Amino acid sequence: QVQLVQSGGGMVQPGGSLRLSCATSGFNLDWYSIGWFRQAPGNAPEGVSCISNSDGRIYYADSVKGRFTISRDKDKDTVSLQMDSLKPEDTAVYYCAADIHGGVSDPFTHRPFFNYGPFFNKTFGAWGPGTQVTVSS
């Protein structure tokens, strides 16, 4: 059974740091990509970062480039998103997703597959439950 379990998140002051983790099970992470998305109230979903584990490619949205770092912990089949120099506009619910079919539907369209062009045109079919990140003084 494909599962993504998220941890981390919370509230932090501007300029602070948080780390999000996405623990995967039910598939071989070596062959799939993990993407991090976020959605703030009233805003469209935004792809934040993606790591393609099969070939090592990494993508960052311009809005987070230089502040966020995505990484893979092979021993734990976990992908983390280190978020530094956080800004109030980073406040959102963050979701991790895998480009594999058979998981929980995406939280934006509630369809089984969510294609996102900037993330190497991957189609994501398994999602974590989401975690709130709040950046506020």
NORQUI-V738384 format. One record per residue. N is the residue number from 1. RES is the residue in one small letter. PSI is psi as a letter, one per 40 degrees, with the letter a starting at -180 (* if undefined). NEAR is the number of other ideal C-beta (glycine too) atoms within 8 Angstrom. Layout:
n=N res=RES psi=PSI near=NEAR
n=N res=RES psi=PSI near=NEAR
This chain:
n=1 res=q psi=h near=4
n=2 res=v psi=h near=11
n=3 res=q psi=i near=9
n=4 res=l psi=h near=15
n=5 res=v psi=h near=10
n=6 res=q psi=i near=16
n=7 res=s psi=i near=8
n=8 res=g psi=a near=10
n=9 res=g psi=a near=10
n=10 res=g psi=a near=8
n=11 res=m psi=i near=5
n=12 res=v psi=i near=10
n=13 res=q psi=i near=7
n=14 res=p psi=h near=9
n=15 res=g psi=e near=5
n=16 res=g psi=a near=8
n=17 res=s psi=i near=9
n=18 res=l psi=i near=11
n=19 res=r psi=h near=9
n=20 res=l psi=i near=16
n=21 res=s psi=i near=11
n=22 res=c psi=h near=15
n=23 res=a psi=h near=11
n=24 res=t psi=i near=14
n=25 res=s psi=i near=9
n=26 res=g psi=e near=6
n=27 res=f psi=i near=10
n=28 res=n psi=h near=5
n=29 res=l psi=d near=13
n=30 res=d psi=d near=7
n=31 res=w psi=e near=7
n=32 res=y psi=i near=12
n=33 res=s psi=i near=13
n=34 res=i psi=h near=16
n=35 res=g psi=i near=16
n=36 res=w psi=h near=16
n=37 res=f psi=i near=14
n=38 res=r psi=i near=13
n=39 res=q psi=h near=13
n=40 res=a psi=i near=9
n=41 res=p psi=h near=4
n=42 res=g psi=e near=3
n=43 res=n psi=i near=8
n=44 res=a psi=i near=4
n=45 res=p psi=i near=8
n=46 res=e psi=h near=11
n=47 res=g psi=h near=13
n=48 res=v psi=d near=14
n=49 res=s psi=i near=14
n=50 res=c psi=i near=16
n=51 res=i psi=h near=13
n=52 res=s psi=h near=11
n=53 res=n psi=d near=12
n=54 res=s psi=d near=7
n=55 res=d psi=e near=5
n=56 res=g psi=e near=6
n=57 res=r psi=i near=8
n=58 res=i psi=i near=9
n=59 res=y psi=i near=10
n=60 res=y psi=h near=10
n=61 res=a psi=i near=11
n=62 res=d psi=d near=5
n=63 res=s psi=e near=7
n=64 res=v psi=e near=12
n=65 res=k psi=h near=8
n=66 res=g psi=e near=3
n=67 res=r psi=d near=8
n=68 res=f psi=i near=12
n=69 res=t psi=h near=6
n=70 res=i psi=i near=15
n=71 res=s psi=i near=8
n=72 res=r psi=h near=10
n=73 res=d psi=g near=9
n=74 res=k psi=d near=7
n=75 res=d psi=d near=3
n=76 res=k psi=e near=6
n=77 res=d psi=f near=8
n=78 res=t psi=i near=10
n=79 res=v psi=h near=14
n=80 res=s psi=i near=12
n=81 res=l psi=h near=16
n=82 res=q psi=h near=10
n=83 res=m psi=h near=13
n=84 res=d psi=i near=8
n=85 res=s psi=f near=6
n=86 res=l psi=i near=14
n=87 res=k psi=i near=7
n=88 res=p psi=d near=7
n=89 res=e psi=e near=7
n=90 res=d psi=e near=11
n=91 res=t psi=h near=9
n=92 res=a psi=i near=10
n=93 res=v psi=h near=10
n=94 res=y psi=h near=16
n=95 res=y psi=i near=16
n=96 res=c psi=i near=16
n=97 res=a psi=i near=15
n=98 res=a psi=i near=18
n=99 res=d psi=f near=11
n=100 res=i psi=i near=10
n=101 res=h psi=i near=7
n=102 res=g psi=e near=6
n=103 res=g psi=a near=12
n=104 res=v psi=i near=7
n=105 res=s psi=i near=9
n=106 res=d psi=i near=12
n=107 res=p psi=e near=8
n=108 res=f psi=d near=8
n=109 res=t psi=e near=6
n=110 res=h psi=f near=6
n=111 res=r psi=i near=7
n=112 res=p psi=d near=5
n=113 res=f psi=h near=9
n=114 res=f psi=h near=11
n=115 res=n psi=h near=8
n=116 res=y psi=h near=12
n=117 res=g psi=d near=5
n=118 res=p psi=d near=8
n=119 res=f psi=g near=13
n=120 res=f psi=f near=9
n=121 res=n psi=f near=7
n=122 res=k psi=i near=12
n=123 res=t psi=h near=9
n=124 res=f psi=h near=15
n=125 res=g psi=e near=12
n=126 res=a psi=h near=13
n=127 res=w psi=i near=14
n=128 res=g psi=i near=12
n=129 res=p psi=e near=8
n=130 res=g psi=i near=9
n=131 res=t psi=i near=13
n=132 res=q psi=h near=8
n=133 res=v psi=h near=17
n=134 res=t psi=h near=8
n=135 res=v psi=h near=14
n=136 res=s psi=i near=8
n=137 res=s psi=* near=3
